[in-house]
């Protein structure tokens, strides 16, 4: 394969490789961004759900407080209609008052030993009901009886009154009720009216957490499910309570999953994620496969806002995002990436073809110009030689005539001049390299015109293969000699000289050009090879001759240096290794 073609193909492969690497990086950065967007969407959905739940809980609390205040009013009205001693009150009286005041039931609680028991009630299930194992509820009853004031953080507290949160009824766990407890010391019992919380249940069905998150999932099909995890109980043994009737139930505030669906379960890993999210107070997110489906799971912590650790417990919102959505985005990116590679490769090929053609055209033009100069110089040399051979007979005739006239002194002077010219021509011919001989001959003519003593000395190269193109050897010698001529013509005629030498030793070709002139300092030696720099008058030269020379020498892995002092003048030394090209 041709060297240029190989280079062209290498460039094409490199361009395609760079495009591929660039697009692969773009793909993975896009993947990272898309997953980041999924996490952001999950967090946004969780934030919106949290806000909605907070509003819901605020509304529920407000309604609960209103119900609690109504129950207190019912309790006061009940106190006014009953005897102060529980023994004097009948269950029938409580049934009638309940119907009249619009509550589900009324129970009277009285201390019996270390327990507080339901002694009278409109609900037969409440009679004999023990509260000793009711936890903070029992504490509230004791405080109410002792101090007529409740100080525990849970529940609603009013003068002589406490209302517990909505909860399953201990006597009938199938019901969820709201209870109020009143005691002002005028009776020997706590008055406990309560209602089945039908209104709050209905509100929960209309605007509860499940309604909110279902609407959010419907609006965003990429979200497969959203789940509320109770930090206090999720991942732990289920806390089951037993009612006094023997039925088992789980408190509303002990449910591991208080709202949402939980079908994409991973057991211990989900429990650990819930724990970490709350304890580190940061979102936990990862990609996993559940039920043969690849998903992105996010766990967003929600910290409590009050001291009521029972009703306002820390929870985590879990969001399961369908990875298929990410896959679709990435597939679009892959298709876009492939199309982009194809288009960019085609454009790169066209651009490279244009650039290569421009380079080739410029190179061909440079070669043409150099070859024309080379041919002109060769023609000049051979024209000079032919003219000198043509004049040879004239020289012989002149010598013959001088001999006849016995003008020996004139003959001696004439033959001396003739021998010098012949020796100069012979020196040029003996160089053995047509291009070098031609450039030397052309510079001889220029030197004569500028009245410069041009001295040249070359070792015969014979059949030596220099490994340097003729056009390049012409550039190197021509630029150096021209630069020397330009410096020398500034001097008086008697001081004008330029010395050109060429030889090889071992595997190195040497060329030196020396001329008199001002001494160059270190800064000038450093800058003299820079494009555009020149020590000549501005506008007379472009300052690129020495830069081109250095570039050509460097191309052949050679070196060019400059030495300058008052005694020897300025000398440019070129060395080019021959071993790279072979002899």
N, C-alpha and C positions, 0 to 999 in steps of 0.2 A: 504494500500500500504506500502511496506517495506520502512523504513527510507532511506536506500541507494538509492533505486529506485526513491523515491521522490526527493532526492537531485540531482540525475542524471538528472531527467526531468527538475528540476528548472534550472540547469546549461545550459541545451539545450535551454530552453525558453529564458534565459538571453543572450546566444550567438546569437540566432536568432534576439532578440530585438536589440542588439547592432549593428548587421549587417544591420537591417532595418533602424535604426536611422542614421547610417553612410551613407547608400545609399540615404536616403531621403535628408540628408544634401548635399550629392554629387549632387543629382538631381537639387536642387534649386540653388546651386552654379553654376552648369552647365547652368541652365536656365539664371541666371544672366550674366554669361560669354557670352552665345550665343547672348543675347539681346545686351550686350556691343559690341560684334563683329558686330552685325547688325548696331548699331550706328556708329561704326568705319568704316564699309563699306560705310554707307551713307555719312559720312564725307569725306571718301576717294573719293567716286564718285563725291561729290560736289566740292572737291578741284580740281579734274581733270577737271570737267566741268568749274570751274572758270578759271583755267589756260587756257583752250581751248578758253573760251569766251574772256579772256584778250588778247590772241593772235589774235583772230578774230577782236576784237575792234581795236587793234593796226594796224592790216592790213587794216581795213576799214578806220581808221583815216588817214593812210598813203595814201590810194587811194583818199580819200576825199581831202587831202591837194594837191595832184597832180592835181585833177580836179579843185580845187580852184585856183591853180597857172595858169592853162590853161585858166580859165575864166578871170583872170586878164589880161593875154596876149590878149585875145579876146577883152576885154574892151578897152585896150590901142589902139589896131588896129582900133576899132570902133571910138574912139575919133578922130583919125587922119583922118577918112574919113567923119566925120559929121561936120556940122556947129556948132559953139559954142552955139547958141541959139536954144532951143527946138522948138520954133515957126518956125524955118527955116528947120526943119527935118520932113520928111514924113514917114509914116508907111511903105510905099513901100520900101524906102531905107533900113529900118531896116530888112524887110523880105529878101531882096537881100543879105545884109551883113551876116545875120544869116545863109543863105544857103552856102555862100562862106566860112565862117569861121567854119562851122560845129557845130553850137549850135542849141538848140531847138528854142529859141526865144531871143530877146533883147528888153528890156523895158527901157524907160527913166523916172526917177522919179524926180519930181520938187516940191519945197515947195509951198504950197498954203495956206496962213493963218497959222493956227496952225496944219496943216496936211501936209503930204508929199504924193503926188499922182502920179500915173502913167499917164503921159500926152501923150506919144507916145509909140507904141509897135508893134512888128510883130504879136503879139497875140491879137486879138480884145478884149478878155476877160480882158486883163490887163489894157486897157484904162479906166481911171476914177477910178482905184482901189485905195482905201484909205489904209494907213498903220498905222493910228493913234492908232488902237487897237492891234497892233502886239507886244506889250510888249517890251522886250529888243531889238527886231529887230528895232523898232521905235527909241529907244534910240541910237542904233548904227548909224542909218541914220542921226540923229541930230548931233551926234559927228563928223561924217564924213563931213557933210556940214559946220560945225562950225570950226573944227580944222584940217580937212583932216586926222584925226587919230581916231581910235576907241580904247577905253580902257576897255570896259566891259569884264568880264572873258570869256564869251561865244564866240564861233566861231573862225575863222581863221583870223589873223590880219597881213597884209603886208602894205608897204608904200602906202598911199592913197587908201587903199583897205581893205574891210572886206567881209568875206564869212560866211554865216550862215550854221548851220548843215543841213543835209538832212532832209526834212520835207514834209508833205503834202502841195500841192499848195493851197493857199487861194482861188484862182479863180476856181480850179478844184481839190477837195480833192481826186479824184480817182487817181491822179498822185502824185508821190513822186519825187521831183526835188532837184537839187543842184544849189543854187544861188550865184552869186558874185556881189559886188557893188564897183564901182570905181568912185572917185572924186578927181581931183587935182587942182580945182579952175579955170581951163581954160574954163570950160563950166558952164552953169547955171542949169545943171541937173546931176543926178547920173546915170551912165551907168550900167545897170543891165542885163548882159547876164546870161542865165541859161540853164541847160540841164536836161532832164529826166534821172534819175540815173539807166539806164538799166544795166550798168556794175556791179554796187554794188548789185542790185537785183539778178543778175545772180550769183555773188560771194556768196551772202547770201543763195541761193538755193544749192550751192555746199558745203559750209563750214560754214554756219551759226549755231547759238546755237541749233536750232531744229535738224539739221542734226547730230550734235555732241552728243546731249543727246539721240537721237533715237538709235544711234550706241552703246552708253553705255548701254542702256536698253536691247538691243538685246544681248549684250555680257553677261549681268547679268539678267537672267529671274526673279530673286527674286525681282528686282526693278520694281514696277508696273508703276510708272510715276515719272518724274522730272519736276519741275515747277519753273519759275522765278517770284518772287513777287516784284513789285515796292513798296518800302517802302513809297514813297511820296503819292501814290494814292490807294494802295490796302486796301480794307476795308472801303474806304471813298466814298462819292457820286461820281459817274462817272463824270469826267470833260469833257464835250462835247463842242467843238467849233463849231461855225457856219461860213461857208464861205460867201464871199460876194455874191455868187450866191444863198445863202439860204440853202445850203446843210450842214448837220451835220456830224462832224467827230471827232475822238479822236486823238490828237497829238501822234506821235511816242513815245514821252517821257512822256506821261501821261497815257499810257496803264497800267492797274493794273497788267496784266500778260504779260510781254514783250516777253517771250518765253516759250515753253513747253506746256504740257497739264494740265488741271485742272479739273479732273473729280471726284476725291475723296475729295470733298469740304465739309468743316464744318463751313463755314461762319465766325461767330464772333470768334470762337476758333482759326481758322487759322489767322485771322486778329490780334488777341492778341498775337499769337505766333510769327508772323512776326515783330510786334512792339517790343516785348520783346527781340527777337534775336538781332535786330539792337541796341536798346537802352542799353542792357546789354552786347552787343558784345560777345555773347556766344551761343552755339548751344542749341536749345530747342528740346527735343525728348520725345515722349510718345507713349503708345499703345492705340489704339482706334478701334472702329468698325464703318465702313463707308459702306453704301449700303449692309449691312448684311455680310461684310467681315472684318475680324480682320487684322489690319495692324499696322505697326510701322511707325510713322511720325517723320521726322527730319527736322528742320529748321536751315540752316547754314547761318550766316550773311556774307555779302560782303560789306565792307566799300568803299566809293569813294576814288580815288587816286589824284583827281585834284580839283580845285576850280570851275570848270564848273558844277554847280549843276543841270543844265538842262540835258546835255548829259551824265554826269558821276554821276548819282544818286545812293544812296545806295539801294541795293536790297538783297533779301533773296532767297537762293536756297532750294526749298522744295523737299524732297525725300520720297516717299511712298514705304515702304518695306513690302513684303508679309509675314504675320506672319505664314502662312502655312509652309514656309521654316523652321522657328524656331520649329514649331510643329513636323516636320519630324525629325529634329535633336534630339528633346526631346524624341520622340517616340523610336528612336534608343537607346537613353540613358536608357529609361525605360526597353526595352527588354534586353539590356546589363546588367542593374541593377538586373533584375529578374534572369537572368542566373547566374550572379555573386553570388546572394544570395543563389541560389540552390546549386551551386558548393561549395561555402564557408561553407554552412550549412552541406553538406555531408562530406566535409573534416573535419569540426569541430567535427561532430559526430564520425567519425573514430578516430580522434586524441583523443577525450575524452574517447572513449572506450579503446584505448590503454593505456591512462594515468590511467584510473580507474583500469584496469587490473593490471598494474604495481604497483599501490598503494595497491591493494588488495593482490597481490603476496607478496609485501614487508611486508604488515601488517600481513599476514598469517605466513610469515617466522618469524617475530618478536614474534608473539604469540606462534609459535611452539617452538622457542628457550626458551622463558620465561617459557612455560609450562613444557618443558623438565627439566629446572633448578628447577622449582617448584616441579615436581615429584621426581627429584633426592633428593631434600631437604626433602620431605616427607618420601621418602624411608630411607634416613639417620636417620630421627627421629625415625621411627618405628623400624629400625634395632637396634638403640641404646636402645630403650625401650625393644625390645625382648631380646637383649643381657643382659640387666640389670635384666629382669625377669628370664632369664635362669640362671643368677648367684645368684639369690636369695637363692636357696638351699645351694649353697656353703657358702653364708654368714651365713645362719642358722647353718650349720654344724660347721663353724669356731667359732661362738658364743658358741655353745654347748660345743665344745672342750675346749675353754678358761674357761668356767664355771667349767668344770670337773677338769681342772688343777688349778683352783682358781687363775688365772692370771687376777685379777679384774682391775688393772690399764691399762693393755694392752686392756682389753675388753672395758673399758670406752673410750679409745682413738679410738678404732676400730669402735665402734657403733656411735661415734660422726661424724667420716668421712662418715659413711654409711648414717646417717640421713641427712647430708648436701646434699649428692648427690640425695637422694630420694626427698628432699624438692625442689631441683632445677628442677627435672623432673616434680614434681607436679605443680610447678609454670607455666611451659610451657603448661602442659595439661589444666590447668584452664583458659588459655587465651580464649578458646572457639572458635577461628577462625583458621581453619586448615592452611591457607596460612601463617598467622602471626606466628603461632606455628612452622611451618616448617622453616621459614626464621630465627626465633630466634634460633632454635635448630642448624641450620647450622652455624650460627655465633658463637654459643657457642663453637662448635668444632674448628672453625678457631681461636677463642680467646685463647683457651687452647694451640693450636699449637704455637701461637705467644706470649704466656705468658702474656696475657692481662686480667686484672680483668674485665670481662664483666658483668655488672649489668643490669638486665632487670626487668621491673615492668609494668604489664599491668592490667587494670581493666578487669574483666571477661566480654566479649561481649555477651556471651550466644547466644540467637537467634536474636541479634540486626542485622538489615540489614544496613550495612555501606553505600551502594550505590556506592562503589568503587570496580572496578574489581580486582580480586585476583592478576592478573598479574601486575596491577598498584600499589597495596599496597606493593607487593614484590619489585618492582622497587624503590619505595620511600624509604622504610625501608632499603633495601639492599644497595642502593647508599649512603645514609647518614651514615650507620654503616661502610661501607667499607672506606668512606672518613675519618671517625673518627679513624679507625684502622690504616690507612696509616699515619696519623699524630702522633698517639700514639707510634707506633713502633720506632719512632725517639728518644724516651725518655729512660732512664734507666728502667730496669725491675720493680723496686720497685715503679716507678711513673706511670706505665702504667695502665690506667683504662678507660673504656667507659661505659656510662650510657644511656640506652634506656628506655623510658617511653611512655606509651600509655593510653589514657583515653578519655572519652567523658563527656561533660556537656551540658545539654539541647539538643541543636540541632547541636552541633559542635564536631567533632572528633579532638583530639590533639595528636600529636606525637612529642617527643623531643629526640634529641641525643646530649649528652654533652661529651666533652673530654678535657684533659689538652693540653697545647701547647702554642705557641707564640700568643700574642694578635694581632688581626686583626685591622688595621686602617680603616677609613671610605672608602678610595679608594679601599682597598682590599674587603671590604664588598660589595661594589657596583659591582666590576668586577668578584667576585667569581662565579656568576651564568652565566657569559658569556661563550658561547661555545669556547673551546680551551684554556681558562684561567686556570692555575693551579699553586698552591704554591709549588708543588712537583718538583723533579728534572726533567729537560727536557728529554723527551724520555721515561720516565717511565709510563706516563699516557697521555691519549688523552685530558683530561680536559673537557669531555662532561657529566660526571656523574651527577653533580649538575645542569647543564643546562637541562638535561632530567628530573630530579626530579622537577625542577621548572615548566617545561612545563606540566608535568602530574598533578601537584598540581593545576596549572592554569586551566587545562581542566575541573576540578571539581569545578571551581569558588572558590578555596581556596587560601591561602597565605602561603608564606614561608619567614621567616626572620632569621637573624643571630645576636647573641649577643656575645661579646667577651670582657673579662677582665681578669686580672692576678689572681684574687681570684677564680672566678667560672669557668674559662676556656672558651672554645668556645661552644656555644649552638645553634643548629638549631631547630627552632620551626615551625611546620607545623600545620595549622588549616584548616579543610575541613568541609563546612556546610553539615549537614545531611538532612535539611529540603527540599533541592532541590530534593532529592531522596526518602525521606520518611523513617521512621523507620520500 
